[in-house]
């Protein structure tokens, strides 16, 4: 017996928090009855429906996949503006997958996917302290001291950002164009772009190259491969 929101997350439909929102919106039925609250336990064999669609309640083994997200794609299953999504061209033989966190439209690189919403939540929580590293191309005048001070965190327009580690790649510097290696473990919405803009730097390319123990490596744009859960 377990909470229905946890069950929905474990089935890889969405995160537990998103499952709770679906229930609050009256979109989830349990054994033919619309749920009013997520504070409901379910038993094996109970029938779950979301938006009228019956959900296979059999739990498959947890799996994780590494995907090279191209720029210009969104990390949602459906987009209201009909922009291409990361799910559009995935192989048909994959299980139902959700993304672990998100990358914005113009960010490319490593995107983790899983069939287990609870696993996704573990990776996403700031308390897990999982480091993400990016290659960042910026345009502007570099102030090394200000970049170094980002390890102490920074507040911009009332939003507190945690420690950010920045290394300057001096081997690839042309005029006012610079490549940086940027690592953080919090990952708020558009965090790197906002912090760099605050420092007078314009981000022209943003590539995630690692997420915890997982690395982009030689994975080509649009390719996906299964990894071991670490």
C-alpha positions in Angstrom: 0.0 0.0 0.0 1.3 3.5 -0.9 0.1 7.0 -1.6 -1.3 7.4 -5.1 0.9 10.4 -5.9 4.0 8.3 -5.2 2.6 5.4 -7.3 2.0 7.7 -10.3 5.5 9.1 -9.9 7.0 5.6 -9.7 5.2 4.7 -12.9 7.1 7.5 -14.7 4.1 9.5 -15.6 5.3 12.7 -13.8 6.9 13.8 -10.5 5.1 13.3 -7.2 4.5 17.0 -6.9 3.0 17.1 -10.4 0.8 14.1 -9.6 -0.6 15.9 -6.6 -1.5 18.9 -8.9 -3.3 16.5 -11.3 -5.3 15.2 -8.4 -6.1 18.7 -7.1 -7.3 19.5 -10.6 -9.8 16.6 -10.6 -8.0 14.8 -13.4 -7.3 11.5 -11.6 -9.8 8.7 -11.0 -9.3 5.8 -8.6 -11.6 2.8 -9.3 -13.9 5.0 -11.2 -14.2 7.9 -8.7 -12.6 11.3 -9.1 -10.1 11.9 -6.3 -10.4 15.1 -4.3 -7.2 14.8 -2.4 -3.8 13.2 -2.9 -3.9 11.8 0.7 -5.2 8.4 -0.5 -3.5 5.0 -0.3 -3.9 2.5 -3.0 -3.6 -1.3 -3.2 -2.2 -3.5 -5.9 -4.9 -4.0 -8.6 -6.6 -0.6 -8.0 -7.5 1.1 -11.3 -5.9 4.5 -11.9 -7.2 6.8 -14.7 -5.7 10.2 -15.7 -7.7 12.4 -18.0 -9.8 9.3 -18.8 -6.9 7.2 -19.8 -6.3 3.9 -17.9 -2.8 3.7 -16.5 -0.8 0.4 -16.4 -0.1 0.1 -12.7 2.7 -2.5 -13.1 6.0 -1.0 -11.9 8.9 -1.7 -14.2 12.5 -1.7 -13.0 13.9 1.9 -12.7 15.9 3.0 -15.7 17.9 6.0 -16.6 18.8 7.4 -20.1 21.3 10.0 -21.3 20.1 12.2 -24.1 21.9 14.9 -26.1 19.4 17.7 -26.3 19.7 19.9 -29.3 19.2 23.7 -29.0 15.8 24.8 -30.1 13.8 22.0 -28.4 11.7 22.2 -25.2 11.7 19.6 -22.4 8.0 19.1 -22.2 5.9 16.3 -23.7 3.6 18.8 -25.4 4.2 22.5 -26.2 1.4 25.0 -26.5 3.4 26.9 -29.1 4.0 23.7 -31.2 7.8 24.0 -30.8 9.7 20.7 -31.2 10.1 18.8 -28.0 12.8 16.4 -26.8 10.3 13.6 -27.0 9.4 14.0 -30.7 12.1 11.8 -32.2 12.9 9.3 -29.5 12.9 5.6 -30.5 9.5 4.0 -30.2 10.7 1.1 -28.1 11.6 3.1 -25.1 9.4 3.1 -21.9 7.4 6.1 -20.8 10.0 8.6 -19.8 10.1 11.9 -18.0 13.0 14.4 -17.9 15.2 14.9 -14.8 15.0 18.6 -14.5 14.9 20.8 -17.5 17.0 22.7 -20.0 15.6 25.8 -21.5 14.9 26.2 -25.3 18.3 27.4 -26.3 20.4 25.3 -23.9 21.9 22.1 -25.3 23.7 19.1 -24.0 23.1 16.3 -21.4 19.5 15.7 -20.4 18.8 12.8 -18.2 15.5 10.9 -18.6 14.0 8.2 -16.5 10.8 6.0 -16.1 10.8 6.7 -12.4 9.5 10.0 -11.1 10.8 9.3 -7.6 14.3 8.9 -9.0 13.9 12.1 -11.0 12.9 14.0 -7.8 16.0 12.7 -6.0 18.2 14.1 -8.7 16.4 17.4 -8.8 16.3 18.3 -5.1 18.9 20.9 -4.1 19.4 19.0 -0.9 20.8 16.1 -3.0 23.8 18.4 -3.8 24.3 16.8 -7.3 26.6 19.0 -9.4 25.8 20.0 -12.9 28.6 21.3 -15.2 28.3 23.5 -18.3 30.4 24.8 -21.0 29.4 28.4 -21.4 30.4 30.8 -24.2 30.1 34.5 -23.1 30.7 37.8 -24.7 32.0 40.8 -22.7 34.8 41.9 -20.4 35.8 39.2 -17.9 36.2 40.2 -14.3 38.0 37.2 -12.7 37.5 38.4 -9.2 33.7 38.7 -9.6 33.6 35.3 -11.2 35.6 33.8 -8.4 33.3 35.4 -5.8 30.4 33.4 -7.2 31.5 30.5 -5.0 30.0 32.5 -2.1 26.6 32.8 -3.8 24.9 35.9 -5.2 21.6 37.7 -4.8 20.0 39.2 -8.0 16.7 41.0 -7.9 15.8 39.4 -4.5 16.6 35.9 -5.7 19.4 34.0 -3.8 21.7 31.8 -5.9 23.9 29.3 -4.2 27.6 28.6 -4.8 28.7 28.7 -8.5 32.2 27.5 -9.5 33.6 29.1 -12.6 36.8 28.3 -14.5 38.0 30.4 -17.5 39.3 28.5 -20.5 42.1 30.8 -21.5 43.1 28.5 -24.3 39.9 29.4 -26.2 39.6 33.1 -25.9 39.1 35.4 -28.9 38.8 39.1 -28.3 35.8 39.6 -25.9 34.5 36.0 -26.5 35.4 33.5 -23.7 34.6 29.9 -22.8 33.9 29.1 -19.2 33.3 25.9 -17.3 30.5 26.5 -14.8 29.4 24.1 -12.1 26.5 24.4 -9.7 24.2 22.1 -7.7 21.1 24.2 -7.4 20.0 24.9 -11.0 17.2 27.6 -10.6 15.4 28.7 -13.8 17.9 30.2 -16.3 20.3 30.6 -13.5 23.5 30.8 -15.5 22.1 33.2 -18.0 20.8 35.6 -15.3 24.0 35.5 -13.3 26.2 36.2 -16.3 24.0 39.0 -17.5 24.3 40.5 -14.0 28.0 40.4 -14.4 27.8 42.1 -17.8 28.3 39.0 -19.9 26.1 37.8 -22.7 25.7 34.0 -23.0 25.8 33.0 -26.6 26.0 29.2 -26.1 25.2 27.0 -23.1 26.0 23.3 -23.1 25.5 20.9 -20.2 28.4 18.4 -20.2 27.7 16.5 -17.0 25.1 15.8 -14.3 26.5 14.1 -11.3 28.3 11.0 -12.4 26.8 11.1 -15.9 28.7 12.8 -18.7 27.7 13.9 -22.2 30.9 12.4 -23.7 30.7 11.6 -27.4 26.9 11.4 -27.5 25.7 13.1 -30.7 22.9 15.6 -30.8 19.6 13.9 -30.7 21.1 10.5 -29.6 20.0 8.7 -26.5 21.6 5.8 -24.6 20.8 3.9 -21.4 23.1 4.3 -18.4 23.5 2.6 -15.1 21.7 4.0 -12.1 24.5 5.4 -9.8 
